[in-house]
Amino acid sequence: RCLSDWSSDVCSSDLPGASLLTQKVAEVLYLIRELAYIPRTKDNLARLLALSVDDDIPQILNRVEPELERLIKAKMVAKIGEEFEFLTGERRTFEDELATVEMQYRQQDRESGFAKHFIQEPGSNNWRKWLDFDRIPYLGSEFAFKLRVDGTSVSGTQGHTNLEFSSPLKVAGGTTLAEVEIQSLQPDEVNTLFFVSGKVRGFDQDLTRFLAMREVIRNWVGDAHRSEESKKLAMEREANDLPKLERKVLDGLRTGIRDGHIVYKG
């Protein structure tokens, strides 16, 4: 049976394990897709699916989450930051291309993309969006520092003290606290403070999705063979969805700082 008249091309036979709840989740997402004042989060979906004020929202949420995963795997729904989007027509084509680009990203692509956008993009201080200080307090004084993030020097930072910052991406790539402790004992690191971010679940996937969406948007907007409708969609994604993905990455960086470790001389 097809999920509904407005999505007659996708039937329950195409969704293994699909149920009436799968249909309801898809329909709610479809109906609120143009209502910008309703964030399409899973919590709001659970509330919209409640049948009574006495319904247990956390219990509904537990049932909604696997249905969202089912719809994402079927490429009917995409996750954008903390929100979900029902995909129709050209949006599904965009999401297919985005998924292809994501699969092609390697660790070195993530590292170079992270360095470019969140550390050293020309004319910006993007690192200030997530590192909320540029002085080190010590004995009642504050000292400026030279900053390096994942081995990349940050232009515009200077001082006799160095701050060597390992991001959640570097930690996910294998950098360990023990390795940094050993490095901090080297004689030439006497003026260096090391910071090792805590592990942040899904940080590399969030970063990959952000970088891949930037790339697909750029490709669609710059493609002379794309229709005006396609270019308009790409610009809408750039204005509406890309900032959400960026905030997700920034939140991950801040979480890594909260759960991280300062290392000095071991």
C-alpha positions in Angstrom: 0.0 0.0 0.0 1.4 3.4 -0.9 2.1 5.7 2.0 -0.3 8.4 0.7 -1.7 10.0 -2.4 0.9 12.8 -2.3 3.8 10.2 -2.3 2.3 7.5 -4.6 5.8 6.7 -6.0 6.9 5.3 -2.6 5.0 2.3 -1.2 5.3 0.4 2.0 6.8 -2.5 0.0 9.8 -0.3 -0.6 10.3 0.2 3.2 11.1 -3.0 5.0 9.3 -3.1 8.3 7.2 0.0 7.5 4.0 0.4 9.6 1.2 2.9 10.1 3.5 4.9 12.3 6.1 5.1 9.5 3.3 6.6 7.3 2.3 9.1 10.0 5.8 10.3 10.6 6.3 10.8 6.9 3.0 12.6 6.6 3.7 15.0 9.5 7.1 15.9 8.1 5.5 16.5 4.7 2.7 18.7 6.1 5.1 21.0 8.1 7.8 21.2 5.5 6.9 24.8 4.5 6.1 26.0 8.0 9.4 27.7 9.0 8.1 28.6 12.5 7.9 24.9 13.4 11.4 23.4 13.9 11.2 19.9 12.4 13.0 18.3 15.4 12.2 14.8 16.6 10.8 16.2 19.8 8.3 18.3 17.9 7.4 15.4 15.7 6.6 13.4 18.8 4.3 16.2 20.1 2.5 16.4 16.8 1.9 12.7 16.8 0.4 12.7 20.2 -3.4 11.9 20.2 -4.1 13.1 23.7 -2.6 15.6 26.2 -2.1 12.6 28.5 0.2 10.8 26.0 3.7 10.1 27.2 5.9 12.2 24.8 9.2 10.4 25.7 7.5 7.1 24.9 6.3 8.4 21.6 9.8 9.8 20.9 11.3 6.3 21.4 8.9 5.0 18.8 9.5 7.8 16.3 13.3 7.6 16.3 13.5 4.2 14.5 10.9 5.3 12.0 13.0 8.4 11.1 16.0 6.1 10.6 13.9 3.9 8.4 12.8 6.9 6.3 16.3 8.2 6.1 17.6 4.9 4.8 14.8 4.9 2.2 16.0 8.4 1.1 12.5 9.9 1.8 13.8 12.0 4.7 17.1 13.8 5.3 18.6 15.0 8.7 19.8 18.6 8.7 21.4 19.5 12.0 18.8 18.6 14.6 15.9 18.8 12.1 14.4 16.4 9.6 13.2 17.2 6.1 10.8 15.2 3.8 12.3 14.9 0.4 10.3 15.5 -2.8 11.4 15.8 -6.4 14.5 17.9 -6.8 15.2 17.8 -3.1 15.6 14.1 -3.3 18.0 14.5 -6.3 20.0 16.9 -4.2 20.1 14.5 -1.3 21.2 11.6 -3.5 24.2 13.7 -4.8 25.0 14.8 -1.3 25.1 11.2 0.0 27.4 10.3 -2.9 29.8 13.1 -2.1 29.8 12.2 1.6 30.8 8.7 0.8 33.8 9.9 -1.1 35.2 12.0 1.8 38.3 10.6 3.5 39.9 11.6 6.8 42.4 13.9 5.0 39.5 15.6 3.2 37.8 16.3 6.5 41.0 17.6 8.0 41.6 20.0 5.1 38.0 21.1 5.0 38.0 21.7 8.8 41.2 23.7 8.7 39.9 25.9 5.8 36.5 26.7 7.2 36.8 26.5 11.0 40.4 27.7 11.4 42.0 29.7 8.7 39.5 30.8 6.0 40.9 34.0 4.5 39.5 37.2 6.0 37.8 35.5 8.9 38.3 34.6 12.5 36.2 31.5 12.4 38.1 29.9 15.2 36.7 32.6 17.5 33.2 31.1 16.9 34.0 28.1 19.1 37.2 29.0 21.0 35.8 31.7 23.3 39.1 33.1 24.6 42.3 34.6 23.2 44.2 35.1 26.4 45.6 32.7 29.1 45.1 33.9 32.7 48.0 33.2 35.1 48.9 34.7 38.5 46.6 37.7 38.0 47.8 38.5 34.5 46.6 37.5 31.0 48.9 36.3 28.2 48.4 36.3 24.5 49.3 33.0 22.7 50.1 31.6 19.3 47.4 29.1 18.4 47.8 25.9 16.5 44.7 23.7 15.8 45.4 20.1 14.7 48.8 21.2 13.6 47.6 24.2 11.6 48.9 27.6 12.7 46.2 30.3 13.1 47.2 33.5 11.5 46.8 36.7 13.6 47.6 34.9 16.9 50.9 35.7 18.6 52.7 35.6 21.9 55.5 33.9 23.8 53.1 31.1 24.9 51.8 28.5 22.5 48.4 26.8 22.6 48.4 23.4 20.8 44.7 22.4 20.3 43.6 19.0 19.3 40.0 19.0 18.1 37.4 16.2 18.3 38.3 15.4 14.6 41.9 14.8 15.6 40.9 12.7 18.6 38.6 10.7 16.3 41.5 10.2 14.0 43.6 8.5 16.7 45.3 11.2 18.7 45.4 10.1 22.4 45.9 12.0 25.7 48.9 9.7 26.5 50.6 10.8 23.2 50.1 14.5 24.0 51.4 14.0 27.5 54.7 12.5 26.1 55.0 15.3 23.5 54.5 18.0 26.3 57.6 16.7 28.0 59.9 17.6 25.2 62.4 20.4 26.0 61.2 22.6 23.2 57.6 22.5 24.4 58.3 24.3 27.7 56.3 27.3 26.6 53.4 25.2 25.2 50.0 24.4 26.7 48.3 21.5 25.1 44.6 20.9 25.0 43.0 17.6 24.0 39.3 17.7 23.2 37.0 15.1 24.6 35.5 12.6 22.3 32.4 13.8 20.6 30.1 11.2 19.1 29.3 11.7 15.5 31.5 14.8 15.1 33.3 13.5 12.0 29.9 12.7 10.3 28.5 16.1 11.2 31.6 17.8 9.7 31.5 15.6 6.6 27.8 16.5 5.9 28.5 20.2 6.3 31.5 20.1 4.0 29.7 17.9 1.4 26.7 20.2 1.4 28.9 23.2 0.7 30.5 21.3 -2.2 27.2 20.2 -3.7 25.7 23.7 -3.4 28.7 25.2 -5.1 28.5 22.6 -7.9 24.8 23.2 -8.5 25.0 27.0 -8.4 28.0 27.0 -10.7 26.6 24.5 -13.2 25.5 26.2 -16.4 23.4 23.1 -17.3 21.4 23.2 -14.1 17.8 24.5 -14.3 16.9 27.7 -12.5 14.7 25.7 -10.1 17.8 23.6 -9.2 19.9 26.6 -8.6 17.2 28.2 -6.5 17.0 25.1 -4.4 20.8 25.1 -3.9 20.7 28.7 -2.7 17.8 27.9 -0.4 19.9 25.1 1.1 22.8 27.5 1.5 20.7 30.1 3.3 18.6 27.8 5.5 20.2 24.4 6.0 24.0 25.1 5.8 23.9 27.3 8.9 22.2 24.6 10.8 24.9 22.1 9.9 27.6 24.6 10.8 26.0 25.1 14.2 26.0 21.4 14.8 29.8 21.3 14.1 30.3 24.3 16.4 28.3 22.7 19.2 30.5 19.6 18.8 33.7 21.7 19.2 32.3 23.3 22.3 31.3 19.9 23.7 34.9 18.7 23.1 36.2 21.7 25.0 33.9 21.0 28.0 35.0 17.4 28.1 38.7 18.0 27.3 42.0 18.0 29.1 44.7 20.6 29.6 48.3 19.2 29.5 51.5 21.0 30.5 54.8 19.2 31.1 53.1 15.8 31.2 
